[in-house]
């Protein structure tokens, strides 16, 4: 995805999310829409395209899904690393500091990731969203300690009331890096199937 603007609406009701997604694409000619369920029974609608169309689509989604709207984001100039992370790209790190942002919602995690990579000389290691996390979002940055501290501080300020925890670990142990660089699910170590 390479678009000037990206938005995501997170709904506590699947039915309301589907209705809102429909209203969004009917009102504005967005370039792409991706939607679906995530744990724990929430519905996400992501749209991308030119700024005006995405803005109009978000307005339609807010109006339609009012009471079920859990969180929202609108990024008129989304950082390319955030788009890559949304597409599943993960960087592998084995040195430097690790910064962690844990949020209550998917939208706030994406906003936090964007703020961190725009405001500091860090790499976005991973962006983990909703499934397997009880609906939470996790953002992992790596880089020099001072840069990671700046990214985490900016991200936490952006996440505000949706922030669960922020953390900077100056020198993560090599064995923990192996765990962080994996998919994050405990059962993967033992061959458990995802349920």
Phi, psi and omega in degrees: 000128176223089184229154179293332184221150179219141176219152178220133174243135183243123185245145177278348179241130179294315180299315179296324179295319178295316179297317180294318178301319177298316179296324182296312183283339175284329183275326187225143180278072178289156181283328180208150172223134176230132180213161177165176182275151172220162178290147355261080178079030177260167179231131180249140173232118178247130176233151178217154179158205178289156188303313183297317180294317180295319178300316180292321178296319178298318179300317179295319179295320178295316180297317185285318186260017187332291189286340180263356182289119184266319180196161181211155172218149174222117181240099181289344180219064185296140179290137181303328179294328178291317178298317179298318180293323176298327178281003177099359181291135177232137173268153178250131180233149178219015179205184180066192183269158175244129174248137183233132171239126177243125183238162178283338185228162177292313183303315182293329177292318179294316177300317180296318179299315180298315180297318182294314182285336176281331188260355182211159178277072180231166172253143175275105184290309181205157173227110181252132188228124165063288187296129183080001181235011181064029179092354181284172173236145176232135177237130177240124175248154168218155183159197177291150186307309183299321180291319178294320177300318178296314180299316181294319179297314178296318180296316180297319179295325179288320182288335179041244187290346179270358181288128174267311181198149173234147185206141170235125177247109187301322182214089181291136179300146183303322180291328176289326176301321179300319179291317180296321181288348177281197182273356174089352181269129183302319184296341180299331181292340186242006178078018177292141176280142176293135180255000000 
